[in-house]
Structure formats: structure tokens, C-alpha cells
Amino acid sequence: MKIYISADIEGIWGVVSKKQLGGESSDYQRTRKLMTEEVNLLCTYLWENGAREILVNDSHGPMDNILIEDLDPKVGLISGYPKAHSMMEGLDDSFDGAILIGYHPKAGTKKGIFDHTYSGRVVATIKIDHQEMGEVGLNARLAGHYGVPVILVSGDERVCQDVKEEIGEIETVAVKTALSRYCAKNLPYETVKENYKISVKKAMASIGFIKPLPVATGPVIEIEFQQSVMAELVENIPGIIKIDERTVNYQARDVSDMYRVMRCAITLASTVL
């Protein structure tokens, strides 16, 4: 079986503070090791349960966080930025299942580790056909566009709750419980390993039974920005309509079109910061 992994960083075990997310600090360098180790742990159990090919897409910030020299040498890696499908770059209909590792809850989540949706400084909320979603729901819909089911999501306890609302009943691994936005109770690592082992086995067994998310025809995406000037700027993208001072919407041809326009809009809006 061919498995796709989108790897974010905020939901990785042991990651709780802003200084761990980027920059030149030793804290970030340590986080890169933690992220690489957790991806390797996941891949170990995927190989044990029938994976024959694995592709990892580095999905946080500059998207070059994973230490390729320490990554399982049998695993492919997409790293770097920009890329058209961002957190889901490289996914196509040749994959049997997709996994989202190290994810966080959507913007506005109470006691959710690093709660945000794509960019905390830019995005207040995102809705697809009137349903508010975080990154798990949006990325799962792009996977559905290619006929690929998301079979497992890992991160903090709150993002696992988001999964039930935005994707449905699939396997999740909660590696920590947020006590505030920048504080979490991390599970013992031996427990994390055991939970991954159990959930990966169940997730791989679900392939062929679990269905990809249904693809909407002409989905409408609505983005509420943090500042009115962002909506004013983004309104200049053809097809985007401003519906109030901070909110725009766009009726897409399909989910891929929706996703690419969303990423362009967020990137353009960020230029006013």
C-alpha cells in the first residue's frame, strides 16, 4: 500500500512554546529532532502493517523542518516552500491512504495547543459551504478530491475532537492535552508509542472500507480575516467577493481550485503585516 503523510509541527509530542516553532534557537533545533523522530515512529508501524511506499510532505512554516539525514531512508520527503497544494503537496490518486501527523485545532479553540487555521495572524475563520473548518477538515477534503481517505490524525486532544466533527470516525492519536494555548500535559513517550502502534494497525486495516470524504461540486469557501485591509487586498483576486469588512468568499470549480485560491489569498493578505 502507498501512504501519504502530511507532517505539521504544533501537534508533535513535547512541542508547547512559540520558541520551539522556528528560528535559530536551540529549542527549534530540538523540535526538528522530535518531529523527525515522531514521523519515523509512525513510518515504522506503517511498514509493519503493509505499507510498500511512503511519501512525507513537510507542512509547517517554511516546510523544511524534518531532518532528512535522520529520516527513515526508505521514506520520500517533500520539503521547501512555496508549493501549490501547500500542506498536501504531492498527493494524488495513486495513494491508498493519507495521514495527518502533528496537527493542531482550528482557530478559536479553547485550550487547544497553538490553535489557528493556516495563519493565526491572518485568518480568523474559514468555512466551506457554511461549515467552519480547521486544517484537518480542509486537507481531508483535498484528499477526498483525489479519492484518497484520511485514515489517521495525530496531535493534541482537541484536534482529535475536531477530526470527529470535520472528517468523521477515523483513528486518532492524542499525544498531549492542552492546558492552555502554550501549555500541555504530554503523555509518557512509551504510551505514545503504544498508541501509535495500535492506531496505525487499525488505520491500515481500514483501507478499502473507509471512504474518502465526498467531493462537493462548486464548493464555496469563506475566509474571515483578522484585519479589514486584508479583505480589501484579497478582493482584487478575480472571482473573490468581499461580503463584509473582514470577510470574502469564492465559488471554486472544485476542491483543488478552492485550496489553491485559499492559499494565494492568505499569502497575499499576509503582506500587510
C-alpha positions as CSV (number, residue, x, y, z in Angstrom):
1,M,0.0,0.0,0.0
2,K,1.1,3.5,-0.8
3,I,0.7,6.0,2.1
4,Y,0.9,9.8,2.1
5,I,1.9,11.7,5.3
6,S,1.3,15.5,5.9
7,A,3.5,16.5,8.8
8,D,2.8,19.6,10.8
9,I,4.7,20.6,14.0
10,E,2.5,22.1,16.6
11,G,0.9,18.8,17.5
12,I,4.1,16.9,17.8
13,W,4.8,15.4,21.2
14,G,6.8,17.7,23.5
15,V,6.1,20.9,21.5
16,V,4.4,23.6,23.6
17,S,6.0,27.0,23.3
18,K,6.5,29.6,20.4
19,K,10.2,29.4,20.6
20,Q,10.0,25.8,19.6
21,L,8.4,26.5,16.2
22,G,11.1,28.2,14.2
23,G,14.1,30.5,14.1
24,E,17.7,29.9,15.1
25,S,17.2,28.8,18.7
26,S,18.3,25.5,20.2
27,D,14.7,25.0,21.2
28,Y,13.6,24.8,17.5
29,Q,16.5,22.5,16.6
30,R,15.3,20.2,19.3
31,T,11.8,20.4,17.9
32,R,13.1,19.4,14.5
33,K,14.5,16.2,16.1
34,L,11.3,15.5,17.9
35,M,9.3,15.9,14.7
36,T,11.6,13.7,12.7
37,E,11.5,11.0,15.4
38,E,7.7,11.0,15.6
39,V,7.5,10.7,11.8
40,N,9.9,7.8,11.9
41,L,7.9,6.2,14.7
42,L,4.8,6.4,12.5
43,C,6.6,5.0,9.5
44,T,8.0,2.0,11.5
45,Y,4.4,0.9,12.3
46,L,3.2,1.6,8.7
47,W,5.9,-0.7,7.3
48,E,4.9,-3.3,9.9
49,N,1.3,-3.1,8.6
50,G,1.7,-3.4,4.9
51,A,3.0,-0.1,3.6
52,R,5.1,-0.5,0.5
53,E,5.8,3.2,-0.3
54,I,5.6,6.3,2.0
55,L,5.8,9.9,1.0
56,V,6.1,12.6,3.7
57,N,5.2,16.3,3.0
58,D,6.8,18.7,5.5
59,S,3.9,21.0,6.2
60,H,4.9,23.6,8.8
61,G,6.1,27.2,8.2
62,P,9.0,27.2,5.6
63,M,8.3,23.5,5.3
64,D,11.9,22.4,5.7
65,N,11.7,21.3,9.3
66,I,12.3,17.5,9.1
67,L,15.9,16.5,9.3
68,I,16.3,14.5,6.1
69,E,19.6,12.9,7.2
70,D,17.8,11.4,10.2
71,L,14.6,10.4,8.4
72,D,13.9,6.8,7.6
73,P,16.0,6.2,4.4
74,K,13.1,4.3,2.8
75,V,10.8,7.3,3.0
76,G,10.4,10.0,0.4
77,L,10.3,13.7,1.5
78,I,8.9,16.9,0.0
79,S,10.4,19.9,1.7
80,G,10.5,23.6,0.9
81,Y,8.1,26.4,0.0
82,P,6.1,27.6,-1.9
83,K,4.1,24.7,-3.4
84,A,0.7,24.9,-5.0
85,H,-1.1,22.5,-2.6
86,S,1.0,23.5,0.5
87,M,0.3,21.1,3.3
88,M,-1.0,18.5,0.9
89,E,1.6,18.8,-1.9
90,G,2.4,15.6,-3.8
91,L,-0.9,13.9,-3.0
92,D,-2.7,12.3,-6.0
93,D,-5.0,9.4,-6.7
94,S,-2.2,6.8,-6.6
95,F,-2.2,6.8,-2.8
96,D,-4.2,4.3,-0.7
97,G,-4.5,6.4,2.4
98,A,-3.4,9.8,3.9
99,I,-2.2,10.5,7.4
100,L,-2.0,13.9,9.1
101,I,0.6,14.0,11.9
102,G,1.4,16.7,14.4
103,Y,-1.7,18.7,13.7
104,H,-3.4,21.3,15.9
105,P,-7.0,22.5,16.5
106,K,-8.7,25.3,14.5
107,A,-8.6,28.9,15.3
108,G,-10.6,29.9,18.4
109,T,-10.5,26.5,20.1
110,K,-10.5,26.9,23.9
111,K,-7.5,25.1,25.5
112,G,-6.1,23.9,22.1
113,I,-2.4,23.8,21.6
114,F,-1.4,26.6,19.2
115,D,-5.0,26.9,17.9
116,H,-5.0,28.6,14.5
117,T,-6.1,27.9,10.9
118,Y,-3.2,28.2,8.5
119,S,-2.0,31.6,9.8
120,G,-3.0,32.9,13.2
121,R,-2.1,36.4,12.3
122,V,-4.1,36.4,9.1
123,V,-7.1,34.1,9.4
124,A,-9.9,34.4,11.9
125,T,-12.1,31.6,10.5
126,I,-12.6,29.6,7.3
127,K,-15.9,28.0,6.2
128,I,-16.6,25.5,3.4
129,D,-20.2,25.6,2.3
130,H,-21.1,27.3,5.6
131,Q,-19.2,24.8,7.9
132,E,-16.3,26.2,9.9
133,M,-13.2,24.1,9.5
134,G,-9.6,23.8,10.6
135,E,-6.7,22.4,8.7
136,V,-7.7,18.8,9.3
137,G,-11.1,19.3,7.6
138,L,-9.8,21.3,4.7
139,N,-6.9,19.0,4.0
140,A,-9.1,15.9,4.2
141,R,-11.4,17.5,1.6
142,L,-8.4,17.9,-0.8
143,A,-7.6,14.3,-0.2
144,G,-11.2,13.4,-1.0
145,H,-10.8,15.3,-4.3
146,Y,-8.2,12.7,-5.3
147,G,-10.3,9.8,-3.9
148,V,-7.9,9.3,-1.0
149,P,-9.3,8.7,2.5
150,V,-7.6,10.2,5.6
151,I,-7.1,7.2,7.8
152,L,-5.4,8.7,10.9
153,V,-4.7,12.0,12.5
154,S,-2.4,12.8,15.4
155,G,-1.9,15.9,17.6
156,D,-3.3,17.2,20.8
157,E,-6.6,16.0,22.3
158,R,-8.6,18.9,20.9
159,V,-7.6,18.4,17.3
160,C,-8.7,14.8,17.7
161,Q,-12.2,16.2,18.6
162,D,-12.0,18.4,15.5
163,V,-11.5,15.2,13.5
164,K,-14.8,13.8,14.6
165,E,-16.6,17.0,13.5
166,E,-14.7,17.7,10.3
167,I,-13.9,14.2,9.0
168,G,-15.7,11.5,11.0
169,E,-14.9,8.4,12.9
170,I,-11.3,7.6,12.0
171,E,-8.3,6.7,14.0
172,T,-6.7,9.4,16.1
173,V,-3.6,9.6,18.4
174,A,-3.6,12.3,21.0
175,V,0.0,12.8,22.2
176,K,-0.8,15.6,24.7
177,T,-3.6,17.5,26.3
178,A,-3.5,21.3,26.2
179,L,-3.9,23.1,29.5
180,S,-3.7,26.5,27.6
181,R,-2.6,27.6,24.2
182,Y,1.1,27.3,25.2
183,C,1.0,24.6,27.8
184,A,0.2,20.9,27.6
185,K,0.4,17.7,29.6
186,N,2.4,15.3,27.4
187,L,1.7,11.6,27.6
188,P,4.7,9.3,28.6
189,Y,6.5,8.6,25.4
190,E,6.1,4.8,25.9
191,T,2.3,5.4,25.9
192,V,2.6,7.5,22.8
193,K,4.5,4.7,21.0
194,E,1.9,2.1,22.1
195,N,-1.0,4.3,21.0
196,Y,0.6,4.8,17.6
197,K,1.2,1.1,17.2
198,I,-2.4,0.3,18.0
199,S,-4.0,3.1,15.9
200,V,-1.7,2.5,12.8
201,K,-2.7,-1.2,12.8
202,K,-6.4,-0.3,12.8
203,A,-6.0,2.6,10.3
204,M,-4.2,0.3,7.8
205,A,-6.8,-2.3,8.2
206,S,-9.5,0.2,7.4
207,I,-8.1,0.9,3.9
208,G,-10.7,-0.4,1.4
209,F,-13.5,0.1,3.9
210,I,-13.2,3.7,5.0
211,K,-14.4,6.1,2.2
212,P,-12.8,9.4,1.1
213,L,-14.8,12.5,2.0
214,P,-17.4,13.2,-0.6
215,V,-16.4,16.0,-3.0
216,A,-18.7,19.0,-3.3
217,T,-19.4,20.4,-6.7
218,G,-18.5,24.1,-6.9
219,P,-17.6,24.5,-3.2
220,V,-17.8,28.0,-1.7
221,I,-15.0,29.0,0.7
222,E,-15.5,31.9,3.1
223,I,-12.4,33.5,4.8
224,E,-12.8,35.9,7.7
225,F,-9.5,37.8,8.1
226,Q,-8.1,39.4,11.2
227,Q,-8.0,42.9,9.6
228,S,-10.3,44.7,7.2
229,V,-7.3,45.7,5.0
230,M,-6.6,42.1,4.3
231,A,-10.1,41.6,2.8
232,E,-9.7,44.8,0.8
233,L,-6.5,43.5,-0.7
234,V,-7.7,40.0,-1.4
235,E,-10.8,41.3,-3.1
236,N,-8.6,42.1,-6.1
237,I,-8.2,38.4,-6.9
238,P,-10.6,37.6,-9.8
239,G,-13.6,35.7,-8.5
240,I,-13.3,36.7,-4.9
241,I,-16.1,38.7,-3.5
242,K,-16.0,40.8,-0.3
243,I,-19.1,40.1,1.8
244,D,-18.3,42.3,4.8
245,E,-15.5,44.4,6.2
246,R,-13.2,41.4,7.0
247,T,-14.8,38.5,5.1
248,V,-14.5,37.3,1.5
249,N,-15.9,34.3,-0.4
250,Y,-15.1,32.4,-3.5
251,Q,-17.0,29.8,-5.5
252,A,-14.5,27.3,-6.8
253,R,-14.6,25.0,-9.7
254,D,-13.5,22.1,-7.5
255,V,-11.7,21.4,-4.2
256,S,-8.2,21.7,-5.8
257,D,-9.1,25.2,-7.2
258,M,-10.6,26.2,-3.8
259,Y,-7.5,25.1,-2.0
260,R,-5.1,26.9,-4.3
261,V,-7.0,30.2,-4.3
262,M,-7.3,30.0,-0.5
263,R,-3.5,29.6,-0.1
264,C,-3.0,32.6,-2.5
265,A,-5.5,34.7,-0.6
266,I,-3.8,34.0,2.7
267,T,-0.4,34.7,1.3
268,L,-1.5,38.0,-0.2
269,A,-3.2,39.0,3.0
270,S,-0.1,38.4,5.0
271,T,1.8,41.1,3.0
272,V,0.2,43.8,5.1
273,L,1.6,42.5,8.4
